[in-house]
Amino acid sequence: MMKKIITCVASVIFALCTMVNASCAQYAEKLGAKGNTVLTVQTELENKGYEIRDEKGFFGLETLAAIIAFQESASLEISGIIDSPTKKLLLGSASAHTSDDLHWLSKIVHAESCGESYEGKLAVANCVLNRVKSEDYPDSIKDVIFDTKYGVQYQPTINGTIHQTPDENCTSAAKEALGGNNPIGDCLFFFNPATANNFWISQNREFYTAIGNHHFYL
């Protein structure tokens, strides 16, 4: 079965590209991608009996074939990419987060809220995670942080503070947020009104709550 899929997969690659939603195609892991998420998915597919001879962590043709076969068996949309529904069903909500996710979430929490309370750190982390879940934003934590589709979303990505080493509290808050601790519901936006130069958020989004110096919006 796997050999049959691998044989025909090259002929459907371009067709698959047209089947995938544009935002998903841009941000979800797809053919040619490398990284921890690909490695985790490969491991889980192999645990389920799919044979993959691609280099570990590299999204090659055999990984693509296995994903297509898994999506078909699970009655998912056959996208040929590691999209959110595939991650959720294949990895589960707890294991779907990789060390790379924690790495980048801890960094943005530190860069945006190192001086805030622990609850404030949790809130910032969850704004990022809520964007990952949203169809309007990229499909991974790192891509959400560095997203520029509607302009730069997080100033630390351009002033360099995103590359600072996060402290223990920020890393802990990121872990708890990944585990489901969420004090701000479905909020997608936050800003500090005392230091902001742009008030688009407060003028266009629904206010939810204030935690420390940050105001959070839906």
C-alpha positions in Angstrom: 0.0 0.0 0.0 2.8 2.4 0.9 4.7 1.7 -2.3 1.6 2.4 -4.3 1.2 5.7 -2.6 4.8 6.7 -3.0 4.7 5.8 -6.7 1.9 8.1 -7.4 2.7 10.9 -4.9 4.9 12.9 -7.3 2.0 13.3 -9.7 -0.3 14.7 -7.1 2.0 17.1 -5.4 0.9 20.1 -7.5 -2.7 19.1 -7.2 -2.4 19.0 -3.5 -1.0 22.5 -3.5 -4.2 23.8 -5.0 -6.3 21.9 -2.5 -4.8 23.5 0.5 -6.0 26.7 2.0 -3.5 29.5 1.2 -2.7 30.3 4.8 -2.2 26.7 5.7 0.1 26.1 2.8 2.2 29.0 3.8 2.7 28.2 7.4 2.1 24.4 8.0 4.9 22.0 7.7 4.9 20.7 4.1 7.2 18.9 1.6 10.8 20.0 2.1 10.3 21.2 5.6 12.8 20.3 8.4 12.5 20.4 12.2 11.3 19.0 15.4 7.6 18.9 14.4 8.4 16.9 11.4 10.5 14.5 13.5 7.8 14.1 16.1 5.2 13.4 13.4 7.4 10.9 11.7 7.9 9.0 15.0 4.2 8.8 15.6 3.5 7.7 12.1 6.1 4.9 12.4 4.6 3.9 15.8 1.3 3.5 13.9 2.9 1.2 11.4 3.8 3.6 8.5 7.2 2.9 7.0 9.2 6.1 6.4 12.8 6.0 5.1 13.3 9.8 4.8 16.0 11.4 6.8 14.8 12.0 10.4 13.3 15.4 10.7 13.1 16.0 6.9 9.7 16.1 5.2 10.4 14.0 2.1 8.3 12.0 -0.3 7.9 9.0 2.0 6.8 11.3 4.9 4.3 12.9 2.5 3.0 9.5 1.5 2.6 8.4 5.1 0.7 11.6 6.0 -1.6 11.2 3.0 -2.3 7.6 4.0 -2.9 8.6 7.6 -5.2 11.5 6.7 -7.2 9.2 4.4 -7.5 6.5 7.1 -8.6 9.1 9.6 -11.2 10.7 7.3 -9.3 14.0 7.4 -9.0 16.4 4.5 -6.2 15.0 2.4 -3.9 18.1 2.4 -0.5 16.4 2.3 0.7 18.8 5.0 1.1 18.7 8.8 -1.8 20.9 9.5 -3.6 21.4 12.8 -6.3 18.7 12.4 -3.6 16.2 11.5 -1.4 17.2 14.5 -4.3 17.1 16.9 -5.4 13.6 15.8 -2.0 12.1 15.4 -0.2 13.6 18.4 -2.9 14.5 20.8 -3.3 17.9 22.5 -0.6 17.3 25.1 2.1 15.8 22.9 1.5 18.0 19.9 3.8 20.7 21.4 7.5 20.2 20.7 10.6 21.5 22.3 10.8 24.1 19.5 7.3 25.3 20.6 8.4 25.8 24.2 11.7 27.4 23.0 9.9 30.1 21.1 7.0 30.6 23.4 9.3 31.1 26.3 11.3 33.7 24.3 8.3 35.8 23.4 6.9 35.6 26.9 10.2 36.9 28.2 10.6 39.6 25.6 7.1 40.9 26.0 6.4 40.4 29.7 9.5 39.7 31.8 8.5 42.5 34.1 4.9 41.4 34.5 3.2 39.1 37.0 3.1 35.3 36.5 -0.5 35.7 35.4 0.5 38.4 33.0 3.1 36.0 31.5 0.5 33.3 31.1 -1.8 35.8 29.4 0.8 36.8 26.8 1.6 33.1 26.1 -2.0 32.3 25.5 -2.5 35.2 23.1 0.2 33.5 21.0 -1.4 30.1 21.3 -4.8 31.5 20.5 -3.4 32.8 17.2 -2.0 29.4 16.4 -5.5 28.0 16.8 -7.1 30.8 14.7 -7.6 30.4 11.0 -6.4 34.0 10.5 -2.9 33.4 11.7 0.0 30.9 11.0 -0.1 27.4 12.2 2.9 27.2 14.5 4.2 29.2 17.5 7.3 30.3 15.8 5.5 31.4 12.6 2.9 33.4 14.7 5.7 35.2 16.5 7.5 36.1 13.2 4.3 36.7 11.2 4.3 39.8 9.0 1.3 39.2 6.9 -0.5 42.2 8.4 2.7 44.0 9.5 5.1 43.1 12.3 3.1 41.6 15.1 5.6 41.5 17.9 8.2 44.3 18.3 10.8 41.9 19.9 11.3 40.3 16.5 12.7 43.5 15.1 14.4 45.1 18.1 16.3 41.8 18.9 14.9 41.1 22.3 13.3 37.9 21.0 16.7 36.3 21.1 17.3 37.0 24.8 17.5 33.9 27.1 14.2 33.6 29.0 14.2 33.4 32.8 12.8 30.5 34.8 9.4 32.1 35.4 8.8 32.9 31.7 9.7 29.3 30.8 7.4 28.0 33.5 4.6 30.2 32.3 5.1 29.0 28.7 4.9 25.4 29.9 1.7 26.0 31.8 0.1 27.8 28.9 1.0 24.8 26.6 -0.6 22.6 29.3 -3.9 24.5 29.1 -3.6 27.2 31.9 -5.4 30.2 30.2 -6.5 33.3 32.1 -7.6 35.3 29.0 -10.0 33.1 27.1 -9.9 33.7 23.3 -7.9 36.9 23.3 -5.7 37.4 20.3 -4.3 40.9 21.1 -2.5 42.7 23.9 -0.6 45.9 24.3 0.7 48.4 26.9 -1.3 51.6 26.5 1.3 53.6 28.4 4.0 52.8 25.9 2.1 52.1 22.7 2.5 54.3 19.6 -0.3 52.6 17.7 -3.8 52.2 19.1 -5.4 50.2 16.4 -6.1 47.3 18.8 -8.1 49.4 21.3 -9.9 51.2 18.4 -10.9 48.0 16.5 -11.0 45.0 18.9 -13.2 44.2 21.9 -11.6 44.8 25.3 -11.4 41.7 27.6 -9.3 42.5 30.6 -6.2 44.2 32.0 -3.5 42.3 33.7 -0.6 44.4 35.0 0.5 46.8 32.3 -1.1 44.9 29.5 -4.6 45.3 28.1 -6.0 42.2 26.4 -8.5 42.2 23.5 -10.5 39.6 21.6 
